[in-house]
Amino acid sequence: MTQNLTQSAMDGRANSYAPYSRFKVGAAIKGGSGKIYTGCNVENASFSLTVCAERNAVFQAIAAGEEFLRTMAVVGGADDDEALTKPCIPCGACLQVLAEFCPPDFPILLADGVHMLCEFLPKRFGSFDAEEEN
């Protein structure tokens, strides 16, 4: 399963638009339905308008009607070898988007293994916080 998700992330990475950083990122997220949604980073000359691969994948899943997200794979680097051997940790904005839709123990597959969302974003806030209080 993890190999399929990583390959889907690599497929997404192939569509990356990164003329400024030359750092191509791909992400694949598995929804509760079992379907895999991919995303890639899309850069813009106005850097704040750039969108990360992870958010693209999450938004694809949500737009398709997924209500539960199971796991995500992220790959990134200047070339395929780097993308498959060096972990590409999601940025803070992507982690916060994941926190909106995923529990703290949401698994994120990187080149060095599986990590939980709470490892990267221990002080999260979002919809799951409200649910835990009730």
VENSULLIN-V33374 format. One record per residue. N is the residue number from 1. RES is the residue in one letter. NEAR is the number of other ideal C-beta (glycine too) atoms within 8 Angstrom. Layout:
n = [N,N]
res = [RES,RES]
near = [NEAR,NEAR]
//
This chain:
n = [1,2,3,4,5,6,7,8,9,10,11,12,13,14,15,16,17,18,19,20,21,22,23,24,25,26,27,28,29,30,31,32,33,34,35,36,37,38,39,40,41,42,43,44,45,46,47,48,49,50,51,52,53,54,55,56,57,58,59,60,61,62,63,64,65,66,67,68,69,70,71,72,73,74,75,76,77,78,79,80,81,82,83,84,85,86,87,88,89,90,91,92,93,94,95,96,97,98,99,100,101,102,103,104,105,106,107,108,109,110,111,112,113,114,115,116,117,118,119,120,121,122,123,124,125,126,127,128,129,130,131,132,133,134]
res = [M,T,Q,N,L,T,Q,S,A,M,D,G,R,A,N,S,Y,A,P,Y,S,R,F,K,V,G,A,A,I,K,G,G,S,G,K,I,Y,T,G,C,N,V,E,N,A,S,F,S,L,T,V,C,A,E,R,N,A,V,F,Q,A,I,A,A,G,E,E,F,L,R,T,M,A,V,V,G,G,A,D,D,D,E,A,L,T,K,P,C,I,P,C,G,A,C,L,Q,V,L,A,E,F,C,P,P,D,F,P,I,L,L,A,D,G,V,H,M,L,C,E,F,L,P,K,R,F,G,S,F,D,A,E,E,E,N]
near = [4,8,6,8,15,13,8,12,16,13,11,17,15,9,8,13,8,11,5,7,5,7,9,14,16,20,18,17,17,12,14,8,5,5,9,10,14,14,17,16,15,9,11,7,5,5,8,4,6,9,7,14,17,17,12,16,16,17,9,12,13,9,6,9,5,12,4,6,15,8,11,17,15,16,15,13,13,6,6,7,7,10,16,9,7,7,6,12,7,11,8,6,8,12,13,11,11,17,13,8,9,9,6,8,7,12,11,15,13,12,9,4,5,8,10,10,17,9,6,10,11,6,4,13,5,8,7,11,9,7,7,6,5,4]
//
